[in-house]
């Protein structure tokens, strides 16, 4: 299995954080938050801006379920997906769209969620089909925020597939926000108000099949050493699958960036979810994925440059994005206090 050491070095140098152990944050009971059935608010972002953020490839009306790709913190769909999942989907003729989150996904994640809300609705309107979400890191949490606070979306989404999402925050962000950090980093701290709100009442909803793919080698989302880590979601068997790449291939050493970009094991799990009813079933993943190599869509001759570009963008954006002194306040629709 190829090891993603360049990104690990870049990230650790940029972040300079020492990680302590921890346990998964308990889901909030719901007190103080809007009911999951409360209708979502009107979108505040201008329609022209939202439309410009969505780019689609292929015929969304050809009868196949389209995929929405949602990128991670610090990157756009180009760095995150153009050299892997987009190429793979192009090769098989699978229709898909990408959504570009504002300011390299470093702004208030409540704002970024509006882009995802618009993307899901627009794709459903065009395709007359439910949408499958494939997201990396923060993208997975932003997509869950959209599903939590805009309940109309749940009937429009078939599958939620997320690579290494900080669903319960990350201790790395806690270290980064001393004394300040970018808005989206504040919201990914381990006990942030954002994290508590997105997990209030229910972490998952029965209309959607959830597949969470993570790695024990994650240096960004911590803790993630077992099924009680940050990425894992609670929900019934048959609706929710939480699986580490090491559960299938114990020697897989892929880290945070690798698991959402080129790891062949993560790809196999994701495609199992996208091509079967319900979430992924790891028992259907062939052992041959453990022999190493790159996922379909990744060009071996340009892999080093593509991967290096994504890792360098991550480090540069993390180092140069404007900081704020505190987590952005929750919007009134989150607490049900809008006038």
TAKAHU-V823802 format. One record per pair of residues at least 12 apart in sequence whose ideal C-beta (glycine too) atoms are under 8 Angstrom apart, sorted by the first residue. I is the first residue (numbers start at 1). J is the second residue. Records with the same first field share a line. If there is no record, write none. Layout:
# TAKAHU-V823802
I: J, J
This chain:
# TAKAHU-V823802
1: 249, 251, 252, 253, 254, 263, 264, 265, 290, 292
2: 254, 258, 262, 292, 293, 294
3: 253, 254
4: 253, 254, 255, 257, 258, 262, 307
6: 307, 308, 311
7: 255, 256, 257, 258, 307, 310, 311, 314
8: 219, 255
10: 311, 312, 314, 315
11: 219, 220, 256, 257, 311, 314, 315, 318
12: 219
13: 315
14: 314, 315, 318, 319
15: 172, 175, 176, 318
17: 172, 175, 176
18: 175
19: 171, 172, 175, 219, 222
20: 171
21: 223
22: 171, 190, 222, 223
23: 223, 228
24: 168, 223, 228, 229, 230, 232
25: 168, 169, 190, 191, 195, 196, 199, 230
27: 199, 200, 203, 234
28: 196, 197, 199, 200, 201
29: 200, 201
30: 200, 201
32: 200, 335
33: 197, 200, 201, 334, 335, 336
34: 149, 333, 334, 335, 336
35: 201, 336
36: 148, 151, 201, 202, 205
37: 151
38: 149, 151, 333, 336
39: 151, 152
40: 117, 149, 150, 151, 152, 153, 333
41: 149, 331, 333, 338
43: 114, 117, 118
44: 111, 114
45: 111, 114, 115, 118
47: 118
50: 114, 115, 118, 119
51: 118, 122
53: 99, 100, 101, 102, 115, 118, 119
54: 97, 98, 99, 115, 118, 119, 122, 123
55: 77, 97, 98, 100
56: 95, 96, 97, 98, 123, 126
57: 86, 89, 90, 95, 96, 97
58: 89, 90, 93, 94, 95, 96
59: 95
60: 95, 97, 123, 126, 127, 129
61: 126, 127, 128
62: 95
63: 129
64: 94, 95, 129
65: 127, 129, 130, 131, 132, 158, 274
66: 94, 95, 96, 97, 123, 127, 129, 131, 132
67: 89, 94, 95, 96, 97, 131, 132, 133, 134, 274
68: 96, 97, 98, 99, 116, 119, 120, 123, 131, 132, 133, 134
69: 81, 85, 86, 96, 97, 98, 99, 134, 135, 139
70: 99, 101, 116, 133, 134, 135, 136, 139, 140, 142, 143
71: 98, 99, 100, 101, 105, 135, 136, 138, 139
72: 105, 136, 137, 138, 139, 260
73: 104, 105, 106, 137, 138, 184, 185, 188, 314, 318
74: 104, 105, 106, 313, 314, 317, 318, 321
75: 104, 105, 310, 313, 314, 317
76: 100, 101, 104
77: 98, 99, 100
79: 309, 310, 313, 314
80: 136, 260, 261, 310
81: 98, 136, 261
83: 261, 297, 298, 299, 302, 303, 306, 307
84: 261, 262, 267, 295, 297, 298, 306
85: 134, 267, 297
86: 98, 297
87: 296, 297, 298, 299
88: 267, 295, 296, 297
89: 297
90: 297
91: 296, 297
95: 127
97: 119, 123
99: 115, 116, 119
100: 115
101: 115, 139, 142
102: 115
103: 321
104: 313, 317, 321
105: 138, 139, 142, 184
106: 182, 183, 184, 185, 317, 321
107: 182, 183, 184
108: 183, 184, 187, 328
109: 138, 141, 142, 145, 183, 184, 187, 188, 194
110: 145, 194, 328, 330, 331, 334
112: 138, 142, 184
113: 142, 145, 146, 149
116: 142, 143, 145, 146
117: 146, 150, 153
120: 133, 146, 153, 156, 157
121: 153, 156
124: 156
130: 155, 156, 157, 158
131: 156, 157, 158
132: 157, 158, 159, 161, 274
133: 157, 159, 160, 161, 162
134: 161, 162, 270, 274
135: 160, 161, 162, 163, 165
136: 162, 163, 164, 165, 260, 261
137: 163, 164, 165, 166, 220, 221, 256, 260
138: 165, 166, 184, 188
139: 162, 165
140: 160, 162, 163, 164, 165, 166, 167, 212
141: 165, 166, 167, 188, 195, 198
143: 160, 162
144: 160, 165, 167, 198, 203
145: 194, 198
147: 160, 205, 208
148: 197, 198, 200
149: 333, 334
151: 205
154: 205, 207, 208
155: 207
157: 207, 208
158: 208, 209
159: 208, 209, 210, 211, 273, 274, 279
160: 208, 209, 210, 211
161: 211, 213, 270, 273, 274, 280
162: 210, 211, 212, 213, 231
163: 213, 214, 259, 260, 266, 270
164: 213, 214, 215, 218, 220, 221, 224, 231, 256, 259, 260
165: 212, 214, 221, 231
166: 188, 195, 220, 221, 230, 231
167: 195, 198, 199, 203, 212, 230, 231, 232, 233
168: 190, 195, 199, 229, 230, 231
169: 188, 189, 190, 191, 192, 195, 230
170: 188, 189, 190, 220, 221, 222, 230
171: 190, 222, 223
172: 219, 220, 221, 222
173: 185, 186, 188, 189, 190, 192
174: 189, 190
177: 189
179: 325
180: 323, 324, 325, 326
181: 323, 324
182: 318, 321, 322, 323, 324
183: 324, 327, 328
186: 324, 326, 327, 328
187: 327, 328
189: 327
190: 230
192: 327
193: 327, 329, 330
194: 327, 328, 330
197: 330, 334
203: 233, 234, 235
204: 233, 234, 235, 239, 240
206: 239
208: 239
209: 239, 240, 273, 277, 278, 279
210: 233, 235, 239, 240, 241, 279
211: 240, 241, 243, 269, 270, 273, 279, 280
212: 231, 232, 233, 240, 241, 242, 243
213: 243, 244, 245, 259, 266, 269, 270, 280
214: 229, 231, 232, 242, 243, 244, 245, 259
215: 244, 245, 246, 252, 254, 255, 256, 258, 259, 263, 266
216: 244, 246
217: 246, 252, 253, 254, 255
218: 231, 255, 256, 259
219: 255, 256
220: 255, 256, 257
221: 256
224: 244
226: 244
227: 242, 244
238: 278, 279
239: 278, 279
240: 279
241: 273, 279, 280, 281, 282
243: 269, 280, 282
245: 259, 263, 265, 266, 269
247: 282
248: 265, 268, 269, 282, 285, 287, 289, 290
249: 265, 289, 290
251: 290
252: 265, 290
254: 266
257: 307, 310, 311, 314
261: 307, 310
262: 294, 295, 298, 303, 307
263: 295
264: 289, 292, 293, 294, 295
265: 285, 289, 290
266: 295
267: 295, 296
268: 285, 286, 289, 295
269: 282, 285
272: 284, 285
